[in-house]
């Protein structure tokens, strides 16, 4: 059944259950049993992520997380 892989910057531990639930809900609304939906969060630190040759830790240095 569905496996949802999400690449994202690190988020607060308290936000993860809600994110996983909302992603699962997308599929349950289509009739897929929640037990069949797998969600995998891949957190990448901003210094290991870049675009246009610039690290996100530099590009988004003023971002409040």
Secondary structure, 3 states (H helix, E strand, C coil): CCEEEEEECCCCHHHHHHHHHHHHHHHHCCCCCHHHCEEEEEECCHHHCEECCEEHHHHCCCCCC
